[in-house]
Amino acid sequence: MFEGLNTAINASPIGRFFKMEERNTNFTTEFAGATATFLTLAYILAVNPRILADSGGPCVPNEADGGIFGDTYVQCMEEIKREYITSTALCSMFGCLLMGLVANL
């Protein structure tokens, strides 16, 4: 069903760069692997910041402000979650790019 697409991509500069024919693979196989990786990373982006934020990070509850239910602490936790999402995404991007290029050697 996808033979024409696989042949065209294997003959393209991308296919030659990643040596798809030499490695006995094709676009559809690599696409399936990329989809699984993407879904895994999407899960990690959703779960990892929550796990890290549950530690409290650098946020310290102030008993005079209501402790862990105080506005200051809640606002700090929301900011920490955003920071953890950003850092997780950047680290994932860097790791994927590095593995994609280094694994090609």
Residue pairs with C-beta under 8 A, 6 or more apart in sequence:
2 26
2 27
2 28
5 27
5 28
6 26
6 27
6 28
9 15
9 20
9 26
9 27
10 20
10 21
10 26
10 27
15 21
15 27
17 104
18 30
18 104
19 104
20 26
20 27
20 30
37 96
41 92
41 96
44 88
44 92
45 85
45 88
45 89
45 92
48 84
48 88
49 81
49 84
49 85
49 88
50 81
52 84
53 77
53 80
53 81
53 84
56 77
57 76
57 77
57 80
57 84
58 76
58 80
59 73
59 76
59 77
59 80
60 73
61 67
61 68
61 70
61 73
62 70
62 72
62 73
65 71
65 72
65 73
66 73
67 73
